[in-house]
Structures are given as C-alpha cells and as structure tokens.
Amino acid sequence: MALSISLSVLLLIIVVMLVNKAGLKTAHALICVLLGFYLASSSVAPTIDDLTTNVANMIGDVKL
C-alpha cells in the first residue's frame, strides 16, 4: 500500500515539530513562511518547482 501525502502537509508537520521539540521560535517559523510566499511569486519559482518535482520523482522511483 502506497501512502501519498502532500509536500505542504509534510513541511507543516516538520515545522510544528521543530517549534515544539527543537526550540524553533514561532517568529522564525513565520519568517520562513513569508520567505516561501515571496519565493513562490518570484521568477525562481518554476526552477524550485522543477527541482522538488524531480527529487520527488527520484525518491518515488527507488525500489526497496
């Protein structure tokens, strides 16, 4: 059975864990979120999207 999870949900879970367990301050997490929004509207967004898509496909192609 394959488990599919959105990258956004996975990153949200990681940020929540970092805030709770690793001492990441909420202000730092908010700054990271704002950076993500600004990157999404910049000219580098398609490159980042291609990179994450290629990495996800590469991980998905790994046979255990």
N, CA, C and O of each residue as an XYZ file, in Angstrom:
256
protein
N       0.843     -1.174      0.000
C       0.000      0.000      0.000
C       0.890      1.238      0.000
O       1.781      1.364      0.839
N       0.654      2.134     -0.920
C       1.434      3.360     -1.015
C       0.732      4.467     -0.242
O      -0.488      4.616     -0.303
N       1.524      5.233      0.479
C       0.992      6.350      1.232
C       1.363      7.627      0.504
O       2.539      7.865      0.230
N       0.392      8.437      0.192
C       0.633      9.685     -0.504
C       0.288     10.839      0.426
O      -0.794     10.873      1.012
N       1.211     11.779      0.556
C       0.996     12.934      1.420
C       1.488     14.175      0.689
O       2.513     14.145      0.007
N       0.763     15.237      0.836
C       1.135     16.485      0.189
C       2.436     17.013      0.796
O       2.662     16.893      2.000
N       3.268     17.586     -0.030
C       4.514     18.169      0.456
C       4.225     19.302      1.423
O       4.965     19.494      2.388
N       3.175     20.046      1.186
C       2.811     21.141      2.087
C       2.459     20.613      3.473
O       2.861     21.189      4.484
N       1.708     19.516      3.519
C       1.342     18.927      4.809
C       2.576     18.385      5.507
O       2.728     18.553      6.717
N       3.452     17.740      4.762
C       4.683     17.210      5.347
C       5.542     18.326      5.923
O       6.054     18.200      7.035
N       5.708     19.422      5.179
C       6.505     20.547      5.673
C       5.851     21.197      6.884
O       6.547     21.624      7.805
N       4.521     21.278      6.898
C       3.822     21.824      8.049
C       4.075     20.978      9.290
O       4.312     21.514     10.372
N       4.027     19.665      9.138
C       4.292     18.767     10.266
C       5.714     18.946     10.776
O       5.946     18.952     11.985
N       6.663     19.090      9.865
C       8.058     19.288     10.262
C       8.222     20.598     11.021
O       8.909     20.638     12.042
N       7.599     21.670     10.536
C       7.709     22.964     11.212
C       7.084     22.903     12.598
O       7.653     23.428     13.555
N       5.918     22.267     12.717
C       5.273     22.148     14.031
C       6.166     21.366     14.984
O       6.297     21.733     16.152
N       6.778     20.296     14.500
C       7.678     19.518     15.349
C       8.890     20.339     15.758
O       9.335     20.261     16.903
N       9.425     21.124     14.835
C      10.579     21.959     15.171
C      10.223     23.035     16.191
O      11.026     23.349     17.070
N       9.029     23.599     16.077
C       8.601     24.607     17.046
C       8.444     23.964     18.425
O       8.860     24.540     19.429
N       7.847     22.777     18.474
C       7.574     22.129     19.758
C       8.801     21.483     20.386
O       9.011     21.608     21.593
N       9.606     20.803     19.601
C      10.666     19.969     20.166
C      12.072     20.569     20.052
O      12.885     20.395     20.960
N      12.369     21.262     18.967
C      13.745     21.699     18.726
C      13.985     23.156     19.100
O      15.084     23.670     18.890
N      12.998     23.817     19.640
C      13.196     25.178     20.090
C      13.114     26.228     18.998
O      13.565     27.357     19.189
N      12.544     25.871     17.857
C      12.340     26.867     16.809
C      11.288     27.847     17.287
O      10.192     27.456     17.689
N      11.630     29.112     17.238
C      10.685     30.120     17.707
C       9.608     30.339     16.655
O       9.852     30.211     15.455
N       8.423     30.669     17.125
C       7.297     30.887     16.229
C       7.600     32.011     15.250
O       7.214     31.928     14.084
N       8.279     33.053     15.693
C       8.640     34.160     14.799
C       9.532     33.674     13.661
O       9.380     34.119     12.524
N      10.446     32.779     13.952
C      11.328     32.232     12.911
C      10.525     31.415     11.906
O      10.769     31.494     10.702
N       9.576     30.636     12.393
C       8.732     29.847     11.502
C       7.901     30.764     10.604
O       7.737     30.481      9.418
N       7.378     31.852     11.154
C       6.598     32.799     10.350
C       7.459     33.470      9.288
O       6.997     33.706      8.172
N       8.688     33.774      9.623
C       9.604     34.351      8.640
C       9.861     33.363      7.507
O       9.931     33.754      6.342
N      10.002     32.093      7.847
C      10.188     31.066      6.818
C       8.964     30.962      5.914
O       9.099     30.782      4.704
N       7.777     31.073      6.494
C       6.544     31.029      5.707
C       6.495     32.225      4.753
O       6.166     32.072      3.576
N       6.822     33.406      5.260
C       6.835     34.595      4.410
C       7.853     34.455      3.284
O       7.583     34.849      2.150
N       9.013     33.901      3.589
C      10.017     33.657      2.548
C       9.459     32.739      1.475
O       9.691     32.952      0.285
N       8.722     31.718      1.895
C       8.114     30.802      0.934
C       7.124     31.498      0.019
O       7.096     31.236     -1.183
N       6.305     32.390      0.585
C       5.352     33.129     -0.241
C       6.064     34.031     -1.231
O       5.666     34.116     -2.393
N       7.114     34.705     -0.781
C       7.846     35.587     -1.687
C       8.576     34.796     -2.769
O       8.638     35.233     -3.918
N       9.127     33.638     -2.412
C       9.780     32.799     -3.424
C       8.770     32.276     -4.433
O       9.086     32.158     -5.617
N       7.559     31.961     -3.982
C       6.538     31.434     -4.876
C       6.112     32.459     -5.920
O       5.681     32.093     -7.014
N       6.230     33.726     -5.591
C       5.828     34.760     -6.544
C       7.017     35.341     -7.304
O       6.856     36.293     -8.068
N       8.197     34.782     -7.104
C       9.382     35.304     -7.781
C       9.642     34.543     -9.080
O       8.943     33.585     -9.409
N      10.644     34.985     -9.795
C      10.991     34.339    -11.064
C      11.699     33.005    -10.867
O      11.834     32.235    -11.818
N      12.144     32.725     -9.669
C      12.841     31.467     -9.397
C      11.856     30.340     -9.040
O      12.268     29.190     -8.889
N      10.575     30.658     -8.906
C       9.563     29.666     -8.515
C       9.497     28.461     -9.456
O       9.427     27.333     -8.969
N       9.515     28.649    -10.795
C       9.476     27.462    -11.662
C      10.688     26.541    -11.486
O      10.568     25.320    -11.583
N      11.832     27.130    -11.231
C      13.038     26.326    -11.011
C      12.911     25.505     -9.734
O      13.266     24.326     -9.713
N      12.406     26.124     -8.673
C      12.209     25.414     -7.409
C      11.175     24.308     -7.588
O      11.345     23.208     -7.063
N      10.114     24.594     -8.319
C       9.080     23.588     -8.575
C       9.642     22.411     -9.361
O       9.361     21.258     -9.035
N      10.432     22.690    -10.388
C      11.059     21.617    -11.166
C      11.987     20.777    -10.303
O      11.991     19.550    -10.400
N      12.772     21.437     -9.457
C      13.710     20.736     -8.589
C      12.978     19.810     -7.624
O      13.343     18.643     -7.483
N      11.942     20.329     -6.958
C      11.224     19.487     -6.000
C      10.472     18.352     -6.691
O      10.365     17.253     -6.147
N       9.955     18.617     -7.885
C       9.279     17.560     -8.639
C      10.261     16.465     -9.034
O       9.950     15.280     -8.916
N      11.441     16.851     -9.500
C      12.450     15.866     -9.891
C      12.942     15.053     -8.702
O      13.145     13.844     -8.820
N      13.135     15.702     -7.558
C      13.581     14.972     -6.366
C      12.485     14.012     -5.904
O      12.776     12.874     -5.535
N      11.224     14.462     -5.921
C      10.125     13.585     -5.515
C      10.012     12.389     -6.453
O       9.784     11.267     -6.000
N      10.169     12.617     -7.754
C      10.130     11.508     -8.710
C      11.290     10.551     -8.492
O      11.122      9.335     -8.593
N      12.471     11.094     -8.192
C      13.640     10.251     -7.951
C      13.422      9.387     -6.708
O      13.759      8.203     -6.710
N      12.862      9.972     -5.651
C      12.583      9.204     -4.439
C      11.505      8.163     -4.705
O      11.578      7.047     -4.190
N      10.506      8.521     -5.505
C       9.436      7.590     -5.841
C       9.890      6.419     -6.687
O       9.272      5.354     -6.659
N      10.968      6.605     -7.442
C      11.472      5.537     -8.305
C      12.385      4.560     -7.580
O      12.775      3.544     -8.155
N      12.736      4.845     -6.325
C      13.630      3.974     -5.572
C      12.890      2.679     -5.246
O      11.791      2.707     -4.693
N      13.485      1.572     -5.585
C      12.920      0.250     -5.295
C      13.636     -0.326     -4.073
O      14.864     -0.409     -4.039
N      12.854     -0.719     -3.080
C      13.451     -1.290     -1.860
C      13.406     -2.790     -1.899
O      13.861     -3.446     -0.963
